[in-house]
Amino acid sequence: MIKHLLKKSMTLPLPLEQVFPFFAQAENLERITPPEMQFQYLTPLPIEIKQDALVEYRIRLYGIPMKWQTKIALWDPPHSFIDEQLKGPYALWHHQHLFHEDGQGNTVIEDQVTYALPFSPLGDIVHPIVRWQIERIFKYRQEITRQILLSNHAT
């Protein structure tokens, strides 16, 4: 299995106590997922995010429906949490979310995703396409998160 690493970071001009609660609400995952992925919760709402919580949902990628089940493998508010795919499209998906203040009143949000494609090594042939898609999803997530949190702060 070939493991890949994706690192993304963004800074918001908001204190940590205004940023982390947004990510602590599972319902916001739908809000920051590109609409064409048709995100749909299978776990009844509301979902309490905590250590070992399970969240199951369905997405569509290129029109193909996929079930995804994640487990909160680490819950350390307001500094970090890790979600891991238990069932889904990847052979491995380990997503670490890190939050810290930069000393100037801003919050830095870092995403570190270790993932592996199924059917390795054959599946790795499509990695450039998959990587492009993941990059696009995280770009969307950052834009929408920024929009939501800064518009909430302005009101």
Secondary structure by P-SEA (a helix, b strand, c coil): cbbbbbbbbbbbcccccccccccccccccccccccccccccccccccccccbbbbbbbbbcccbbbbbbbcccccccccbbbbbbccccccbbbbbbbbbbccccbbbbbbbbbbbbccccccccaaaaaaaaaaaaaaaaaaaaaaaaaaaaac
